Amino acid sequence: MAAPDRHTANTTPPGEHAPVMAAAVLDALVPRDGGVYADATFGRGGYSRAILAAADTTVWAIDRDPEAVRFGESLARQYPGRLRMIQGRFGELDALLDAHGAAPVDGVAFDLGVSTPQLDTPERGFAFQHDGPLDMRMGCDGPTAEAVVNELSEADLARLIWDYGEDRKARRIARAIVRARRESPITRTGALAEVVRRAAGAPKGDAIDPATRTFQALRIHVNDELGELRRGLQAAERALRTGGRLVVVAFHSLEDRLVKRFLRERSGNLPRGSRHSPVPDAAAGPAPTFTLLQRTARKPDRTEAAANPRARSARLRAAERTTAPAWPVGAGDAGGGA
């Protein structure tokens, strides 16, 4: 039997969750011998393993979660000198790589959202399937979800659930949370889920649990995920060498829309007006820093979507770095601000 090709071999150890769209990520990154790559969202190392198996590469893996970094340091012993761990936020990716003398790099991969180990650990407070403390922090810093739930005003809670959870019942849910916390502080995931379910009503048919969107909204807010993503995309732009590849896998519409707009903007593919309403040259922005590798998001194939429910909502976007200098911080629409 022929040996498996390095680009398609299954590198996921028994008992570990397979990384979503790993083959598609490798197709876009095209790892090469001697290349240096950044896994901006290490988690449990699915993408790092795949990149290391695809070629004789070096991977710098970044994660803000101390547990993930500890796991990565034990994994690194299997790849002497090839897997290097950095604890930190991927919004500071370029600075973190510079501090270790690792930039510029040949590719950057993002696997957005919460990791499976975080979801499966009740003590982290990310999921409502198992009761645990309302924490939801990916790192160890900043306010917890408990503080947000018990301290934000009803109006701010409603706005948060609407903006980040896209829940049409946001006001009703916020009102119920404020009413419940007057009786007693909400400190557990199970208690919050029950408050939300009572306010939102029972789901119809195969609809998702009513608490899902509220928990998503709180997690995004607690970890400033959209602000961090904006900063991370800009950091990747600065960290990539000419010809380097940026690959992003997103799992919900808020993330994917942000990535889509950033890449369209940075590749010069945003609308530039018409002959009736032209855009002045000064407003056109700096030179494009990326070339799109695909005009639309790539989705998982049917086999993967059937085998892994988490993969069903995944959307992959990829681009290649041009010779143009990185845009100044704050330039553009999608890339500016937090």
C-alpha positions as CSV (number, residue, x, y, z in Angstrom):
1,M,0.0,0.0,0.0
2,A,1.3,3.4,-0.9
3,A,2.1,5.8,1.9
4,P,-0.5,8.5,2.4
5,D,0.2,11.9,0.8
6,R,1.4,14.4,3.5
7,H,-1.2,16.9,2.4
8,T,-4.1,14.5,3.0
9,A,-3.0,12.2,5.7
10,N,-5.2,12.2,8.9
11,T,-3.0,13.7,11.6
12,T,-5.7,13.7,14.3
13,P,-4.8,11.4,17.2
14,P,-7.5,9.1,18.6
15,G,-9.8,10.9,21.0
16,E,-9.1,14.3,19.6
17,H,-11.7,16.3,17.5
18,A,-10.7,16.6,13.9
19,P,-10.1,20.3,12.9
20,V,-12.8,21.7,10.7
21,M,-11.9,21.9,7.0
22,A,-8.3,21.0,7.6
23,A,-7.8,19.8,4.0
24,A,-9.2,23.0,2.6
25,V,-7.0,25.0,4.9
26,L,-3.9,23.2,3.6
27,D,-5.1,23.7,0.0
28,A,-5.2,27.4,0.6
29,L,-2.0,27.7,2.7
30,V,0.1,25.4,0.5
31,P,2.7,24.6,3.2
32,R,6.2,24.2,1.8
33,D,9.5,22.8,3.2
34,G,11.3,25.5,5.1
35,G,8.2,27.7,5.5
36,V,7.2,29.5,8.7
37,Y,3.5,29.6,9.6
38,A,1.4,31.1,12.3
39,D,-1.6,29.1,13.8
40,A,-3.3,32.1,15.3
41,T,-5.9,30.1,17.2
42,F,-4.1,27.0,18.5
43,G,-6.9,25.4,20.6
44,R,-5.9,21.7,20.6
45,G,-3.5,22.0,17.7
46,G,-5.5,20.6,14.9
47,Y,-4.3,23.0,12.2
48,S,-0.8,23.1,13.7
49,R,-0.5,19.3,13.4
50,A,-1.9,19.4,9.8
51,I,0.6,22.1,8.7
52,L,3.5,20.2,10.4
53,A,2.5,17.0,8.7
54,A,2.1,18.6,5.2
55,A,5.8,19.8,4.9
56,D,9.0,20.3,6.8
57,T,7.7,23.6,8.3
58,T,7.9,25.6,11.5
59,V,4.7,26.6,13.2
60,W,4.3,29.4,15.7
61,A,1.1,28.7,17.6
62,I,-0.7,31.5,19.5
63,D,-3.5,31.2,22.0
64,R,-4.8,33.4,24.8
65,D,-6.0,30.4,26.9
66,P,-3.3,29.2,29.3
67,E,-4.7,25.7,29.2
68,A,-4.3,25.5,25.4
69,V,-0.7,26.8,25.7
70,R,0.1,24.2,28.4
71,F,-1.3,21.5,26.1
72,G,0.7,22.9,23.2
73,E,4.0,22.8,25.1
74,S,3.5,19.1,25.8
75,L,2.7,18.5,22.1
76,A,5.7,20.5,21.0
77,R,8.0,17.8,22.3
78,Q,6.7,15.6,19.4
79,Y,8.0,18.2,17.0
80,P,11.4,19.3,18.3
81,G,12.2,22.8,17.1
82,R,9.2,22.9,14.8
83,L,6.3,23.8,17.0
84,R,6.7,26.9,19.2
85,M,4.0,28.2,21.6
86,I,3.2,31.8,22.4
87,Q,0.5,32.8,24.9
88,G,-1.2,36.0,23.8
89,R,-4.1,37.5,21.8
90,F,-4.0,37.1,18.0
91,G,-4.9,40.8,17.7
92,E,-1.2,41.3,18.6
93,L,0.0,38.5,16.3
94,D,2.6,40.6,14.5
95,A,4.1,42.0,17.7
96,L,4.2,38.6,19.3
97,L,6.0,37.1,16.2
98,D,8.4,40.1,16.1
99,A,9.3,39.6,19.7
100,H,10.4,36.0,18.9
101,G,12.1,36.9,15.7
102,A,9.6,34.9,13.7
103,A,8.2,37.5,11.3
104,P,7.6,37.7,8.4
105,V,5.7,34.4,7.9
106,D,4.5,32.4,4.9
107,G,1.0,31.8,6.2
108,V,-1.5,32.6,8.9
109,A,-4.5,30.4,9.8
110,F,-7.4,31.4,11.9
111,D,-10.0,29.0,13.3
112,L,-12.5,31.4,14.9
113,G,-14.8,31.0,17.9
114,V,-14.7,28.9,21.0
115,S,-12.7,25.6,21.0
116,T,-14.2,22.2,21.7
117,P,-12.3,21.7,24.9
118,Q,-13.6,25.0,26.2
119,L,-17.1,24.0,25.3
120,D,-16.7,20.6,26.9
121,T,-15.3,21.9,30.2
122,P,-18.3,23.0,32.5
123,E,-16.0,25.1,34.7
124,R,-15.2,27.4,31.8
125,G,-18.9,28.4,31.6
126,F,-19.2,28.5,27.7
127,A,-22.0,26.0,27.3
128,F,-25.3,25.4,28.9
129,Q,-25.5,21.7,28.3
130,H,-23.6,21.2,31.5
131,D,-24.1,23.5,34.5
132,G,-21.1,25.6,35.5
133,P,-20.1,29.0,36.6
134,L,-20.9,31.9,34.3
135,D,-17.3,32.7,33.2
136,M,-16.8,32.5,29.4
137,R,-13.4,34.1,29.4
138,M,-11.0,32.6,26.9
139,G,-8.1,34.0,28.9
140,C,-7.9,34.8,32.6
141,D,-8.4,38.5,32.4
142,G,-11.4,40.9,32.2
143,P,-15.0,40.7,33.5
144,T,-16.8,37.4,33.5
145,A,-20.2,36.7,31.9
146,E,-21.6,36.7,35.4
147,A,-20.6,40.3,35.9
148,V,-22.1,41.3,32.5
149,V,-25.4,39.5,33.2
150,N,-25.8,41.0,36.7
151,E,-24.5,44.5,36.1
152,L,-25.5,45.7,32.6
153,S,-28.7,47.7,32.3
154,E,-31.7,46.1,30.6
155,A,-31.2,48.3,27.6
156,D,-27.5,47.4,27.2
157,L,-28.3,43.7,27.7
158,A,-31.0,43.9,25.0
159,R,-28.6,45.6,22.6
160,L,-25.8,43.1,23.3
161,I,-28.2,40.1,22.7
162,W,-29.5,41.7,19.5
163,D,-26.1,42.8,18.1
164,Y,-24.1,39.7,18.9
165,G,-26.8,37.0,19.1
166,E,-29.0,38.4,16.4
167,D,-32.0,37.3,18.5
168,R,-35.3,39.0,17.7
169,K,-36.5,38.3,21.2
170,A,-33.6,40.3,22.7
171,R,-35.7,42.8,24.6
172,R,-37.9,40.1,26.1
173,I,-34.9,38.1,27.2
174,A,-33.1,41.1,28.7
175,R,-36.2,42.0,30.7
176,A,-36.4,38.5,32.0
177,I,-32.8,38.5,33.1
178,V,-33.2,41.8,35.0
179,R,-36.3,40.5,36.7
180,A,-34.6,37.2,37.7
181,R,-31.4,38.9,39.0
182,R,-33.5,41.1,41.3
183,E,-34.5,38.0,43.1
184,S,-31.0,36.5,43.2
185,P,-27.8,37.0,41.3
186,I,-27.5,34.7,38.2
187,T,-24.2,32.9,38.7
188,R,-24.6,29.6,36.8
189,T,-25.0,28.6,33.2
190,G,-27.9,26.4,33.9
191,A,-29.8,29.2,35.7
192,L,-29.3,31.7,32.9
193,A,-30.3,29.1,30.3
194,E,-33.6,28.5,32.1
195,V,-34.3,32.2,32.4
196,V,-33.8,32.6,28.6
197,R,-35.8,29.6,27.7
198,R,-38.8,30.8,29.8
199,A,-38.6,34.2,28.2
200,A,-38.1,33.0,24.6
201,G,-40.5,30.1,24.6
202,A,-40.0,26.5,23.5
203,P,-38.3,25.9,20.2
204,K,-40.3,24.6,17.3
205,G,-39.3,21.4,15.6
206,D,-35.5,21.2,15.1
207,A,-34.9,24.8,16.0
208,I,-31.8,25.5,18.1
209,D,-32.1,25.9,21.9
210,P,-33.4,29.4,22.7
211,A,-30.4,30.0,25.0
212,T,-27.9,29.5,22.2
213,R,-28.0,33.0,20.8
214,T,-27.8,34.7,24.3
215,F,-24.8,32.6,25.2
216,Q,-23.1,33.4,21.9
217,A,-23.7,37.1,22.4
218,L,-22.3,37.0,26.0
219,R,-19.2,35.1,24.8
220,I,-18.5,37.5,22.0
221,H,-18.9,40.5,24.3
222,V,-16.8,39.1,27.2
223,N,-13.9,38.3,24.9
224,D,-14.3,41.2,22.5
225,E,-14.2,38.7,19.7
226,L,-15.1,41.0,16.8
227,G,-12.7,43.7,17.9
228,E,-10.0,41.1,18.3
229,L,-10.8,39.7,14.9
230,R,-10.4,43.2,13.3
231,R,-7.1,43.6,15.0
232,G,-6.0,40.1,14.1
233,L,-6.7,40.5,10.4
234,Q,-4.7,43.8,10.4
235,A,-1.9,42.1,12.4
236,A,-1.8,39.2,9.9
237,E,-1.5,41.8,7.1
238,R,1.6,43.2,8.7
239,A,3.1,39.8,9.6
240,L,2.8,38.1,6.2
241,R,5.6,38.2,3.6
242,T,4.9,38.9,-0.1
243,G,3.1,35.8,-1.4
244,G,2.1,34.6,2.1
245,R,-1.4,33.2,2.5
246,L,-4.1,34.3,5.0
247,V,-6.8,31.6,5.7
248,V,-9.8,32.2,7.9
249,V,-12.4,29.7,9.0
250,A,-15.5,31.4,10.5
251,F,-18.5,29.8,12.1
252,H,-21.2,32.5,12.3
253,S,-22.4,35.3,10.1
254,L,-20.9,38.2,12.2
255,E,-17.4,36.8,11.9
256,D,-17.8,35.9,8.3
257,R,-19.2,39.2,7.2
258,L,-16.3,41.0,8.9
259,V,-13.7,38.8,7.2
260,K,-15.4,39.1,3.9
261,R,-15.5,42.9,4.0
262,F,-11.9,43.1,5.2
263,L,-10.6,40.9,2.3
264,R,-12.7,42.7,-0.3
265,E,-11.5,46.0,0.9
266,R,-7.9,45.1,1.2
267,S,-8.0,43.5,-2.3
268,G,-9.6,46.5,-3.9
269,N,-12.9,44.8,-4.5
270,L,-15.3,47.1,-2.6
271,P,-17.6,49.2,-4.8
272,R,-15.8,52.4,-5.9
273,G,-18.8,54.4,-7.2
274,S,-20.0,54.9,-10.7
275,R,-19.4,57.3,-13.6
276,H,-22.4,59.3,-12.2
277,S,-21.0,59.3,-8.7
278,P,-17.3,58.7,-8.9
279,V,-15.1,58.2,-5.8
280,P,-12.3,60.7,-5.6
281,D,-8.8,59.2,-5.9
282,A,-7.9,60.3,-2.3
283,A,-10.9,58.3,-1.0
284,A,-9.9,55.1,-2.8
285,G,-7.5,54.1,0.0
286,P,-4.0,52.6,-0.1
287,A,-2.8,50.0,-2.6
288,P,-4.4,46.5,-2.3
289,T,-2.5,44.3,0.2
290,F,-4.2,41.1,-0.8
291,T,-5.3,39.1,-3.8
292,L,-8.4,37.0,-3.2
293,L,-7.9,33.3,-3.8
294,Q,-11.6,32.7,-4.2
295,R,-14.4,35.2,-4.7
296,T,-16.9,33.3,-2.4
297,A,-16.5,31.4,0.8
298,R,-15.7,27.8,0.6
299,K,-18.0,25.4,2.5
300,P,-17.3,22.0,4.0
301,D,-18.1,19.1,1.7
302,R,-21.2,16.9,2.5
303,T,-19.1,14.1,4.0
304,E,-17.5,16.4,6.6
305,A,-20.7,18.2,7.3
306,A,-22.5,14.9,8.0
307,A,-19.7,13.6,10.2
308,N,-19.0,16.8,12.2
309,P,-22.0,19.0,13.1
310,R,-19.7,21.8,14.0
311,A,-18.5,22.0,10.4
312,R,-21.9,22.7,8.9
313,S,-21.7,26.4,9.5
314,A,-18.0,26.8,8.6
315,R,-17.0,29.2,5.9
316,L,-13.4,29.5,4.7
317,R,-12.0,32.6,3.0
318,A,-8.4,33.0,1.8
319,A,-6.1,35.6,0.2
320,E,-2.5,36.1,-0.9
321,R,-0.3,39.0,0.3
322,T,0.8,41.4,-2.3
323,T,3.9,43.6,-2.4
324,A,2.0,46.7,-1.1
325,P,2.8,47.9,2.4
326,A,0.3,47.2,5.1
327,W,-2.4,49.9,5.5
328,P,-2.1,52.3,8.4
329,V,-4.0,51.3,11.6
330,G,-7.5,52.8,11.3
331,A,-7.4,53.0,7.5
332,G,-10.4,51.6,5.7
333,D,-13.8,50.6,6.9
334,A,-13.7,46.9,7.9
335,G,-10.2,47.1,9.3
336,G,-10.5,50.2,11.3
337,G,-11.4,50.5,15.0
338,A,-12.6,47.8,17.4
